[in-house]
Amino acid sequence: MRYAQGGGLTESERTAREQIRLQAVVRFEGGETNYAVAAALRVSERSVERWRRAWRERGEAGVLSRGSPGRSQLSDIQIARLERELERGPLVHGWADQRWTRARIKTLIGRLFHVSYTVEGTWRLLKRHGWSWQQPTRRAIERDDEAVEVWKKETWPRVRASRRSAGPGSSSRTRPGSR
């Protein structure tokens, strides 16, 4: 099942789901049908079938939660080290420009910790720890910020005002079929 924003269940939500599965086990022991269990617990029959099979094969332990499937392979200490290394920049780690990509971060994690992540798994790890993707703004070397500010304050209001004062006969204000 996919969840909004790429996340999964919180610990409390996982516990609540586990309680529903444990209620199903009590009903299995009472001899109820899959249909009756599904209706009583307001879940799909398919889920009840899966739970019943797990219960038959492994007992109550079969329906218990196994925890978050997205557990990090890195410890908190390793995450802190990764953040320090990322702050040092890609040049320090042998890349020719100052741009971190998910593939480069994946490679860095492999080099530092001998742990293999997928590119998507790398992104989830970063997102979980507060990182976001950013695209660097490209500006011309010749750009004069002071001249841009003067233009915004002096020229743009005049240009904008002249467009507003255009009367109903201007080409920008005519309606289709009014000519």
C-alpha positions, 0 to 999 in steps of 0.5 A, a space after each residue: 500500500 502506498 501512502 501520501 507524501 511517500 511516508 508509511 504508518 507511524 508507530 501508533 498507527 502500526 500498533 492500532 493495525 496490529 490490535 485489529 489483527 489480534 482481534 481477528 485472531 480471537 475471532 479465528 479461535 472462535 470459529 468465525 468465517 473470513 466474511 464475518 471477521 472482515 465485516 466485524 472489523 471493517 477490513 477486506 476479506 483478502 486481508 483476513 485471508 492473509 491474516 488467517 494463513 499467517 496465524 495458522 502457519 506461525 500462530 499469534 506471532 504471525 500477525 504481529 507487526 514486524 516494524 517499519 519496513 523502511 528502517 535506516 541501515 545507518 546509525 544516528 552517528 553515521 547519519 551525523 557523519 554523512 551530514 558533515 560530509 555533505 556539508 563539505 561539498 562534492 568537490 572534496 569527495 572528487 566530483 567536478 562541480 558543486 552539485 550533490 545528486 542522489 546518485 552521488 550521495 548513494 556512492 558517498 554512503 557506499 564509500 563511507 559506510 560500505 552500505 548499499 542503498 538504491 537511489 530512491 532509498 537514498 532520497 527517502 533517507 535524506 528526506 526522513 532526516 530533513 533534507 530537501 532537493 534544491 536546484 541552484 539558481 543560475 545567474 549571469 556573471 555580468 548581472 548587476 543586482 543594483 541595476 535590477 533593483 532600480 529597474 524594479 522600483 522605477 521602470 516597472 511601475 511605469 510599464 505596469 501603469 501604462 498597461 493598466 490605463 489602456 482603454 476598452 479599445 486596446 487590442 488587449 481588451 477586445 472580446 472575440 467577435 466585437 470587431 
